[in-house]
C-alpha cells in the first residue's frame, strides 16, 4: 500500500520523522483483519493519526521523497476507505499517540519502542530572588553580587539571562530588574521565541506579540498570566520546562523546573551558568557561606545601631519575616538579611513567594526546606549559610 522502506533519502534527512510515522502506522494496523466489521473504522483512525504525524513533520521533511510519497499514499487510502479528515485517531497504542511535542511522554514512548528500561525522568529546580539569593540545580544556596547581565541557564534548548542592579548605597547587594529568556527553535514544536521582562513591564506575551509557540492545537509553548503585570507562568511542554516570573516591589524573581538531561545538554563554552555551577567565587557575598560584617556594618554603624539606616533591627526584622514564614529555613534567614540590608518589606514577600515556588516546582518535597545541620550535597553549604548568619546575628546584637 505504502512504501515502508527508506532508500538513501531518509539518511539525508536525519531530523525527518517520517520513518517513525510509518512504523507507528504499520504497528497499529498490522493486527487488523479486513473481514472484521470495525476494520474501516479502526483503519481510518490509524490513517488520521498517520496524517497528523506527517503534518507535524512537514517542515523538517521538506524535500524528502519518502515523506511526499507517504502524504500522497495517505490521501489515496483515505479516499478508498471513505475516511473523513476530521474524527478520532488511534488512542489505544502508546506509540501511535506519542506526541513529539510533549516531553513527559518521551520516556514511555522510548520504552515501548525499544523494549528496554529507560532512566525515569528527573527534574531539577533553580530559583533567584532577593538580594539576590540563588538556589542552583544542585540545591546549593548562595548569596551573590553578580551586578550587570549574567546567564542563569544556557543550554541547547533554553537561554535565561538576568540583569542585576545595586539596591542600596554602601552595599554590594544587588537585585534583578531584567530577565531575558530565549526558547530555541525545536523541530516542528516551536520556532524561536524570545521573552523579556523589566521592572514595571512584565508582559504576558513574547517580544513578537504572540502568547504561544507551535500550532494552535498543540500549544507546545505558552504564557499564562496569573496576576496582571505582576506574575506570569510559562509552560514549554516540548522540553518539559516550567518557568515562574514575578515582580515584587521594584525587582523580579524567577523559578524554573527543567529535566536533568536537558539541563546537562550544553557545550563546554556554555559553562558559565549560575543555575548549573553557581556564582563565581569573586561574586559571592557570602564567601562560601559566610556573610561578612562589612555588608551589614555599613548599614549599622557604631552609635546608630538603635536606628539603622534600613529601619530594622535584628529583632524587628526577625519578627517581620516570621509573619510570612513560620519555618526557620534558608528562606526565612534570607528574608532577615534582605530586610537588614534594604529595609524594603517587598523582599519579605519575595522570600515567601520564592518558597512557594519551590513547593510548586521542586520535585522532591524532602528538599523544599534547607536547615542547618542537615547533611548531603548542597545542603552542607546551605548549613554554613545558617551558621554564619547566626554568627552574624550575634555580632549584630553587639551593635544593638
LINVEN-V888962 format. One record per run of one state. SS is the DSSP state (A for helix, B for strand, O for the rest). FROM is the first residue (numbers start at 1). TO is the last residue. If there is no record, write none. Layout:
ss:SS from:FROM to:TO
ss:SS from:FROM to:TO
//
This chain:
ss:O from:1 to:8
ss:A from:9 to:12
ss:O from:13 to:17
ss:A from:18 to:29
ss:O from:30 to:38
ss:A from:39 to:56
ss:O from:57 to:64
ss:A from:65 to:80
ss:O from:81 to:93
ss:A from:94 to:97
ss:O from:98 to:102
ss:A from:103 to:114
ss:O from:115 to:122
ss:B from:123 to:129
ss:O from:130 to:132
ss:B from:133 to:135
ss:O from:136 to:140
ss:B from:141 to:144
ss:O from:145 to:147
ss:B from:148 to:154
ss:O from:155 to:157
ss:B from:158 to:166
ss:O from:167 to:173
ss:B from:174 to:183
ss:O from:184 to:185
ss:B from:186 to:186
ss:O from:187 to:189
ss:B from:190 to:190
ss:O from:191 to:192
ss:B from:193 to:198
ss:O from:199 to:200
ss:B from:201 to:201
ss:O from:202 to:211
ss:B from:212 to:213
ss:O from:214 to:220
ss:B from:221 to:227
ss:O from:228 to:230
ss:B from:231 to:236
ss:A from:237 to:239
ss:O from:240 to:240
ss:B from:241 to:248
ss:O from:249 to:250
ss:B from:251 to:259
ss:A from:260 to:263
ss:O from:264 to:267
ss:A from:268 to:270
ss:O from:271 to:273
ss:A from:274 to:277
ss:O from:278 to:280
ss:A from:281 to:283
ss:B from:284 to:284
ss:O from:285 to:292
ss:A from:293 to:297
ss:O from:298 to:304
ss:A from:305 to:307
ss:O from:308 to:313
ss:A from:314 to:324
ss:O from:325 to:329
ss:A from:330 to:342
ss:O from:343 to:345
ss:A from:346 to:361
ss:O from:362 to:364
ss:A from:365 to:367
ss:O from:368 to:378
ss:A from:379 to:399
ss:O from:400 to:400
//
